[in-house]
Amino acid sequence: MEPEMRPARREPEGCLVAAVRLPVRIVVLVVVVPVRMLWDLLALCARTLHRTVLRPLGRFLLVIPFTWLWRAVLTPLGRGAAWLVRYLVVAPAVWGWRCMVVAPARWLWRSVLVPVGRGLAWLADALLTYLVAAPARWLWRGVLAPAGAGIAWLVRHLVVAPALWGWRWVLVPVGRGAAWLLRTLVAVPLVTLWRWVLVPLGRGLAFLGREVATAFAVAWRVAGYVSRAVGRAVKWVLWQAVGRPARWFYRSVCTPLGHFARDAVWRPARDAVRAALSTARRTLRRALL
């Protein structure tokens, strides 16, 4: 067990420690006891004063007068003010609104605005019927419909019919001839070139590429075997030339010297420093206590 892990043994107290500790404790006791007794007395007086005087006095001075004032004064005053506002302000205002605004507005709506609106609606309907609908109907039947029929006849005989004739007898034969030329001069040679030249050439190049890749893979593996063999040989040479002498020097020279330094120098110095620190700590603790 390490020295710092051992439980500290209680040293027997000497006369000097007892002579210092006892007067200090007596002085502290003499000073603290009256202060604590005074504090407890003040706390008891404060609690008693709060329970017997302050709480009843506050209730008598605040709660009871405020309750009487609310029930006897403020509530009747509020009800009277509400009655006055209702019968002196709200009721006359409602009567005035009904008699001076709503009734004249209702009479104006029924006697003036409704008849005027109906007359304006009849006039607008008559104007639309005789000034807009009838001329528009005559214009459509007499002008626009015959003109549209004539334009449609002209378009059908001058545009659509020639376009259909040109499509059937010009564009379709020309398109068929162009398609035959493209098929004969472009598509068939391209297909022949693809089937009989490019595909065999691509297959040959792919076969050649696969063979080259396989050769590279085999050569890579063989080079790995050679490299590992050379590395093992170099490792064996370095071990025989450097590693084994270094291991012998470490085991035969460095290790005994390190053990001697640890056992003869480091551990005694460490134990002496720890013992000195422990003694100083105990002396300081005794002095403080």
C-alpha positions in Angstrom: 0.0 0.0 0.0 1.3 3.4 -0.9 2.1 5.9 1.9 -0.7 8.4 0.9 -3.3 5.6 0.8 -2.7 4.5 4.5 -5.3 5.9 7.0 -3.8 8.7 9.0 -3.1 7.6 12.5 -4.3 9.9 15.2 -1.4 11.3 17.1 -1.8 11.8 20.8 -2.5 15.4 21.6 0.0 17.3 23.6 -0.4 19.8 26.4 0.3 22.8 24.0 -2.6 21.8 21.7 -5.0 21.4 24.6 -3.9 24.7 26.2 -4.6 26.6 22.9 -7.8 24.8 21.9 -9.7 25.1 25.2 -9.4 28.9 25.6 -10.4 29.5 22.0 -13.5 27.4 22.3 -14.5 29.1 25.6 -14.2 32.6 24.1 -16.2 31.6 21.0 -18.9 30.0 23.2 -19.1 33.2 25.4 -19.5 35.4 22.3 -22.0 33.3 20.2 -24.4 32.1 22.9 -25.8 35.7 23.8 -26.1 36.6 20.1 -28.1 33.4 19.4 -30.3 34.0 22.5 -31.0 37.6 21.4 -31.8 36.4 17.8 -34.3 33.8 19.1 -35.9 36.4 21.4 -36.4 38.9 18.6 -37.9 36.2 16.3 -40.4 35.2 19.0 -41.4 38.8 19.6 -41.8 39.4 15.9 -44.1 36.4 15.5 -46.1 37.3 18.5 -46.5 40.9 17.4 -47.6 39.8 13.9 -50.2 37.3 15.3 -51.7 39.5 18.1 -51.4 43.0 16.8 -50.5 43.5 13.1 -52.9 41.0 11.6 -56.0 42.1 13.7 -55.1 45.8 13.2 -54.7 45.4 9.5 -58.0 43.6 9.3 -59.7 46.3 11.4 -58.2 49.2 9.5 -58.4 47.9 5.9 -60.7 45.0 5.3 -63.8 46.1 7.5 -63.9 49.7 6.2 -63.4 48.7 2.6 -66.2 46.1 2.9 -68.6 48.6 4.5 -67.7 51.2 1.8 -68.3 48.7 -1.0 -71.6 47.5 0.3 -73.1 50.8 1.7 -71.7 53.4 -0.7 -70.1 52.2 -3.9 -72.8 49.5 -4.8 -75.8 51.9 -4.4 -74.0 54.7 -6.2 -73.1 52.3 -9.1 -76.7 51.1 -9.4 -78.1 54.7 -9.3 -75.5 55.8 -12.0 -76.5 52.8 -14.1 -80.2 53.7 -13.8 -79.6 57.4 -14.7 -77.4 56.4 -17.7 -80.1 53.9 -18.9 -83.1 56.2 -18.6 -81.5 59.6 -19.3 -79.0 58.7 -22.0 -79.6 55.3 -23.6 -83.4 55.5 -23.8 -83.6 59.0 -25.4 -80.8 58.1 -27.8 -82.7 54.9 -28.9 -85.9 56.9 -29.3 -84.2 59.6 -31.2 -82.5 57.1 -33.5 -85.8 55.3 -34.2 -87.9 58.5 -34.7 -85.4 60.8 -36.4 -83.3 58.4 -38.5 -84.9 55.0 -39.0 -88.4 56.1 -39.8 -87.4 58.9 -42.3 -84.9 56.5 -43.9 -87.6 53.8 -44.2 -90.1 56.2 -45.8 -87.5 57.5 -48.2 -86.6 53.9 -49.2 -90.2 52.8 -49.7 -91.7 56.1 -51.2 -88.8 57.4 -53.3 -85.8 55.1 -53.9 -87.8 51.9 -54.7 -90.1 53.6 -57.4 -87.1 55.5 -58.8 -85.1 52.3 -59.0 -87.9 50.4 -60.7 -88.3 53.3 -63.3 -84.6 53.3 -64.0 -84.6 49.5 -64.4 -87.5 49.7 -66.9 -85.7 52.5 -68.8 -82.5 50.6 -68.9 -84.2 47.5 -70.1 -86.0 49.4 -72.8 -82.8 51.1 -73.9 -80.9 47.8 -74.1 -83.8 46.2 -76.0 -84.4 48.9 -78.6 -81.0 50.6 -78.8 -78.6 47.6 -78.4 -80.2 44.2 -78.8 -82.3 45.0 -81.9 -79.5 46.7 -83.9 -77.1 44.0 -82.9 -79.5 41.3 -84.0 -80.1 43.1 -87.4 -76.3 43.6 -87.8 -75.7 39.9 -87.2 -78.4 38.6 -89.4 -78.0 41.1 -92.2 -74.3 41.8 -92.3 -72.0 39.5 -90.3 -73.6 36.2 -91.0 -73.6 36.6 -94.9 -70.1 38.1 -94.7 -68.9 35.2 -92.6 -70.5 32.6 -95.0 -68.8 34.3 -98.0 -65.4 34.4 -96.3 -65.8 30.7 -95.3 -66.7 29.8 -99.0 -63.7 31.7 -100.2 -61.3 30.1 -97.7 -62.7 26.6 -98.5 -62.3 27.0 -102.2 -59.2 29.2 -102.4 -57.1 27.9 -99.5 -58.3 24.6 -98.1 -58.9 22.9 -101.5 -55.5 23.9 -103.0 -53.8 23.0 -99.8 -55.3 19.5 -99.9 -54.5 19.1 -103.5 -50.9 20.2 -102.9 -50.6 17.8 -99.9 -52.0 14.8 -101.9 -50.2 15.3 -105.2 -47.0 17.2 -104.3 -46.0 16.8 -100.6 -46.8 13.2 -100.2 -44.9 11.9 -103.3 -42.0 14.2 -102.5 -41.9 12.9 -98.9 -42.0 9.3 -100.0 -39.2 9.9 -102.5 -37.1 11.7 -99.8 -37.7 8.8 -97.4 -36.7 6.2 -100.0 -33.5 8.2 -100.8 -32.6 8.5 -97.1 -33.2 4.8 -96.5 -31.3 3.8 -99.6 -28.4 6.3 -99.4 -28.0 6.8 -95.6 -29.8 4.2 -93.4 -28.8 1.0 -95.3 -25.1 2.0 -95.6 -25.0 3.0 -91.9 -26.6 -0.3 -90.8 -24.3 -2.3 -93.0 -21.2 -0.4 -91.7 -22.4 -0.9 -88.1 -23.1 -4.6 -88.5 -20.2 -5.7 -90.6 -17.4 -3.2 -89.6 -17.9 -1.4 -86.3 -19.4 -4.3 -84.3 -16.6 -6.8 -85.2 -14.0 -4.0 -84.7 -15.5 -3.1 -81.3 -15.5 -6.8 -80.2 -11.9 -7.2 -81.2 -10.9 -4.0 -79.3 -12.9 -5.2 -76.3 -11.2 -8.6 -76.4 -7.8 -6.9 -76.7 -8.6 -4.6 -73.8 -9.7 -7.5 -71.5 -6.5 -9.4 -72.3 -4.4 -6.3 -71.5 -6.2 -5.7 -68.2 -5.8 -9.4 -67.2 -2.1 -9.3 -68.0 -1.8 -6.1 -65.9 -3.6 -7.8 -63.0 -1.4 -10.9 -63.1 1.8 -8.8 -63.3 0.5 -6.7 -60.3 0.1 -9.8 -58.2 3.5 -11.2 -59.2 5.1 -7.9 -58.4 3.4 -8.0 -55.0 4.9 -11.4 -54.3 8.4 -10.2 -55.3 8.1 -7.0 -53.3 7.0 -8.9 -50.1 10.0 -11.3 -50.6 12.4 -8.4 -51.0 10.9 -6.6 -48.0 11.3 -9.7 -45.8 14.9 -10.1 -46.9 15.7 -6.4 -46.1 13.8 -6.8 -42.7 15.9 -9.9 -41.8 19.2 -8.1 -42.7 18.2 -5.0 -40.7 17.2 -7.1 -37.7 20.5 -9.0 -37.8 22.5 -5.8 -38.2 20.7 -3.3 -36.0 17.7 -4.8 -34.1 19.4 -7.7 -32.3 22.4 -5.7 -31.0 20.0 -2.9 -29.9 17.8 -5.4 -28.0 20.9 -6.9 -26.3 22.1 -3.4 -25.3 18.7 -2.5 -23.9 18.2 -5.7 -21.9 21.8 -6.0 -20.7 22.8 -2.4 -20.0 19.8 0.0 -20.0 17.4 -2.1 -17.9 19.8 -2.8 -15.0 20.8 0.9 -14.9 17.1 2.0 -14.9 16.2 -0.4 -12.1 19.2 0.7 -10.0 18.2 4.4 -10.5 14.6 3.7 -9.6 15.3 1.6 -6.5 18.3 3.5 -5.2 17.5 7.1 -6.1 13.9 7.8 -7.2 11.9 5.8 -4.6 13.9 7.0 -1.5 13.7 10.6 -2.7 9.9 10.3 -3.3 9.3 8.7 0.1 11.3 11.3 1.9 9.4 14.2 0.1 6.0 12.6 0.9 6.9 12.0 4.5 8.0 15.6 4.8 4.8 16.9 3.2 2.7 14.6 5.5 4.5 15.9 8.6 4.1 19.5 7.6 0.4 18.9 6.9 -0.3 17.4 10.3 1.6 20.2 12.0 -0.4 22.9 10.2 -3.6 21.1 11.0 -2.8 20.9 14.7 -1.8 24.6 14.8 -5.1 25.6 13.1 -7.2 23.4 15.4 
